[in-house]
């Protein structure tokens, strides 16, 4: 249950204001919310599934200390990147040619490929060797995040201070990085 909650909180906070959430938000302003949410969650399930499979592979074939060290370094670097990252302009969404769900799936899949939440899912799975808990925790975080984007829309996101979300996400990544590094470097 702890791994589920860690994955849930990590992904929920890291995904706030992320490009995939903005894609979902933009699509939901133009197309039926249910179709947009189905497309977004489908893409996120595929990406998260790939991430936990890769993380489980790393956990199986690398020593525990190496996976903890790699995860710790990743989380520290991701936290620092999030903290110092400059915000960019959101990209424009083209109207769907093959239905809102399919178009949303494609946009979210491409936007999430190699994204920090996918990399976090890899690192969490490798560190905890609990792919099922990480998958469901990450997907629960994605569900809450993207449902908020779809159903509450820009009014909800406009009320959240972007800098607060950014700093909170960065600090969460840094804390997990430090925890993993301490676990990797403690004498046995």
PEVENJO-V804104 format. One record per residue. N is the residue number from 1. RES is the residue in one letter. SS is DSSP state (H for helix, E for strand, L for the rest). PSI is psi as a letter, one per 20 degrees, with the letter a starting at -180 (NA if undefined). D_FIRST is the distance of its C-alpha to the first C-alpha in Angstrom with 1 decimal. Layout:
N;RES;SS;PSI;D_FIRST + N;RES;SS;PSI;D_FIRST
This chain:
1;X;L;h;0.0 + 2;X;H;g;3.8 + 3;X;H;g;5.5 + 4;X;H;g;5.1 + 5;X;H;h;6.3 + 6;X;H;g;8.7 + 7;X;H;g;10.0 + 8;X;H;g;10.4 + 9;X;H;g;12.3 + 10;X;H;g;14.2 + 11;X;H;g;15.4 + 12;X;H;g;16.2 + 13;X;H;h;18.3 + 14;X;H;h;19.8 + 15;X;H;i;20.9 + 16;X;L;p;22.7 + 17;X;L;j;26.3 + 18;X;L;r;25.9 + 19;X;H;h;28.5 + 20;X;H;h;26.5 + 21;X;H;h;25.8 + 22;X;H;h;29.5 + 23;X;H;g;30.4 + 24;X;H;g;28.5 + 25;X;H;g;30.1 + 26;X;H;g;33.5 + 27;X;H;h;33.3 + 28;X;H;h;32.2 + 29;X;L;i;35.3 + 30;X;L;h;37.5 + 31;X;L;r;36.0 + 32;X;L;p;34.2 + 33;X;H;g;30.7 + 34;X;H;g;29.2 + 35;X;H;g;30.7 + 36;X;H;g;29.6 + 37;X;H;g;25.9 + 38;X;H;g;26.1 + 39;X;H;g;27.7 + 40;X;H;g;25.3 + 41;X;H;h;22.1 + 42;X;H;g;23.8 + 43;X;H;g;24.6 + 44;X;H;h;21.3 + 45;X;H;g;19.7 + 46;X;H;g;22.3 + 47;X;H;g;22.0 + 48;X;H;h;18.2 + 49;X;H;g;18.7 + 50;X;H;g;21.4 + 51;X;H;g;19.3 + 52;X;H;h;16.5 + 53;X;H;g;19.3 + 54;X;H;g;21.1 + 55;X;H;h;18.3 + 56;X;H;h;17.6 + 57;X;H;g;21.4 + 58;X;H;g;21.6 + 59;X;H;h;18.9 + 60;X;H;h;20.9 + 61;X;H;i;24.3 + 62;X;L;q;24.0 + 63;X;L;q;23.6 + 64;X;H;g;20.3 + 65;X;H;h;22.4 + 66;X;H;g;23.8 + 67;X;H;h;20.6 + 68;X;H;g;19.3 + 69;X;H;g;22.8 + 70;X;H;g;23.0 + 71;X;H;g;19.7 + 72;X;H;g;20.8 + 73;X;H;g;24.2 + 74;X;H;g;22.9 + 75;X;H;h;20.8 + 76;X;H;g;23.7 + 77;X;H;g;26.2 + 78;X;H;g;24.3 + 79;X;H;g;23.9 + 80;X;H;g;27.6 + 81;X;H;g;28.6 + 82;X;H;g;26.8 + 83;X;H;g;28.5 + 84;X;H;i;31.9 + 85;X;L;p;31.9 + 86;X;L;p;34.7 + 87;X;L;q;34.0 + 88;X;L;r;35.9 + 89;X;L;q;37.6 + 90;X;L;q;35.6 + 91;X;L;q;37.1 + 92;X;L;q;39.0 + 93;X;L;p;37.7 + 94;X;L;q;40.3 + 95;X;L;q;40.7 + 96;X;L;q;39.1 + 97;X;L;h;41.4 + 98;X;L;k;39.2 + 99;X;L;q;37.3 + 100;X;H;g;34.7 + 101;X;H;g;31.6 + 102;X;H;g;33.0 + 103;X;H;g;34.3 + 104;X;H;g;31.0 + 105;X;H;g;29.1 + 106;X;H;g;31.6 + 107;X;H;g;31.6 + 108;X;H;g;27.8 + 109;X;H;g;27.5 + 110;X;H;h;30.2 + 111;X;H;h;29.0 + 112;X;H;i;25.4 + 113;X;L;o;26.7 + 114;X;L;j;26.2 + 115;X;L;r;24.7 + 116;X;H;h;22.5 + 117;X;H;h;19.4 + 118;X;H;g;20.1 + 119;X;H;h;20.7 + 120;X;H;g;17.6 + 121;X;H;h;15.6 + 122;X;H;g;17.9 + 123;X;H;g;17.4 + 124;X;H;g;13.5 + 125;X;H;g;13.7 + 126;X;H;h;16.5 + 127;X;H;g;15.0 + 128;X;H;i;11.7 + 129;X;L;l;13.3 + 130;X;L;m;10.3 + 131;X;H;h;12.3 + 132;X;H;g;10.7 + 133;X;H;g;7.3 + 134;X;H;g;9.8 + 135;X;H;g;12.2 + 136;X;H;h;10.4 + 137;X;H;g;9.0 + 138;X;H;g;12.6 + 139;X;H;h;14.3 + 140;X;H;g;12.8 + 141;X;H;g;14.2 + 142;X;H;g;17.3 + 143;X;H;g;17.8 + 144;X;H;g;17.8 + 145;X;H;g;20.0 + 146;X;H;h;22.4 + 147;X;H;h;22.7 + 148;X;H;g;23.8 + 149;X;H;g;26.2 + 150;X;H;g;27.6 + 151;X;H;h;28.0 + 152;X;L;h;28.6 + 153;X;H;a;30.5 + 154;X;H;h;32.4 + 155;X;H;g;32.9 + 156;X;H;g;29.3 + 157;X;H;h;29.0 + 158;X;H;h;32.4 + 159;X;H;i;31.3 + 160;X;L;p;28.5 + 161;X;L;o;30.1 + 162;X;H;h;29.6 + 163;X;H;h;30.0 + 164;X;H;g;27.3 + 165;X;H;g;24.8 + 166;X;H;g;26.1 + 167;X;H;g;25.9 + 168;X;H;g;22.4 + 169;X;H;g;21.1 + 170;X;H;g;23.3 + 171;X;H;h;22.1 + 172;X;H;g;18.4 + 173;X;H;g;19.4 + 174;X;H;g;21.6 + 175;X;H;g;19.2 + 176;X;H;h;16.7 + 177;X;H;g;19.9 + 178;X;H;g;21.1 + 179;X;H;g;17.9 + 180;X;H;h;18.1 + 181;X;H;g;21.9 + 182;X;H;g;21.7 + 183;X;H;h;19.4 + 184;X;H;h;21.9 + 185;X;H;i;25.0 + 186;X;L;q;24.3 + 187;X;L;q;26.8 + 188;X;L;NA;25.7
